[in-house]
Amino acid sequence: MRWACFKHRPLTERFQGPFRRCLTRCSTGFCRGERTGSWPSLACAAVVVTVQLACGTALAQASWQMGVFPVTSFLAYTSHFGTRTGPWGRVEPHYGLDIAAPMGSPIRNWWAGVVQDVIHDGACGIGLVIRSGDYEHIYCHLAGQVAGRTYRSGPVALRQGQRLRTGQLIGHVGMSGRTTGPHLHWGMRHGGRWLDPAQILRAMAAARVKSRAGT
């Protein structure tokens, strides 16, 4: 999709199939359409929110190019945002993008912000939630350990409330939590609504192309 305001054509004309159906009527970012409670509704919510951001906030304009891809040793995208068949054969919603990388690969902070939460559970495993304004970016399946509310991995030691720079080393790829191989689960929320991280990456790429073109 193009990251610009759709001034001359209805939004629904830019999409087909389930996206078009769920985008037929939207109000304040919540989708109303023929299908609810299924993956098109989840994906639709992300598209509507990101289109609104592209049209209305400074972060979603030229400054998108400031974002940093979180994995330094990229191998592949192994699971998309939306409904998927999980590693144990169940159909389930997936609120992020899985990025495969070698065990122990460095993970960089997408955007400057503050550590909002340090996670240690059976699903995400060891993880971080970082808040950047109205955005929350989530990093799961990290290597290292959690003691109290502090995350440690090699030279990294992060605690709740700690301020972080864009691109700062925040951890390493691991296999903690529910996973079958080393990867980063990267999630994104805006105002409490889940976004598709792939849309964020496309916005970053488009902003960089625009910047290089000098427009």
Residue, then its C-alpha position, 0 to 999 in steps of 0.5 A: m500500500r502507499w503511505a499517503c492520504f487517499k484524497h481522490r479515491p475511496l479507501t476501499e478501492r485500494f483493497q480487494g477481498p476480505f480487506r475491502r469487505c471489512l473496510t467498507r465502514c469504519s469509525t474511530g479506527f474500529c472496523r465494521g464489516e461483513r466479517t468480525g472476530s476473524w483474521p480480516s477484522l484483526a488485519c483491517a484494524a491494523v490497516v485502518v490505524t496505520v492509514q490514519l497515522a500516515c494521514g495524521t501524525a508526524l511519526a508516520q511521515a518523513s520521520w519514519q526513516m528514523g526507525v531501526f530494523p530490530v534484528t541485525s542478522f536477518l535470516a527470514y520472516t517465519s510467521h506473519f501478523g494475523t491468523r496462522t496455524g501455530p507450531w502445535g497445529r492450532v489456528e490462532p491469532h498472531y499479534g506480531l511478525d516473527i523474524a528468524a535469526p541466529m541464536g544470540s544475534p543482537i536486537r536493536n531498539w526500533w525507536a527511542g523510548v522507555v522500558q515499560d515492562v520486562i516480561h518473563d512468562g511461558a508464551c513470550g518467554i523473556g521479553l521487553v515492552i518499550r513505549s515510544g509516545d503512543y506506540e508500544h513495541i514488544y520483543c519476545h523469545l529473548a536470550g538472557q535472564v530476568a531477575g526482579r524487574t531487570y533483564r540481563s543479556g551479556p552487556v545489556a541490563l535493562r529495567q522498567g523506566q529506563r530510557l533507550r536510544t533509537g538503535q540501542l542494543i536491547g538484547h539477543v535472539g533466543m528461544s525462551g517461551r513458546t518457540t521451536g527455533p531462535h527468532l524474534h517475535w516483534g509486536m507493535r501497538h498504537g493506542g492499545r490497538w495491534l498493528d502489523p509490523a510489516q506495514i511499519l517496515r514498509a513505511m520506513a522503506a518508503a520514507r527512506v526512498k523519498s528521502r534519497a530522492g530528495t522529495 
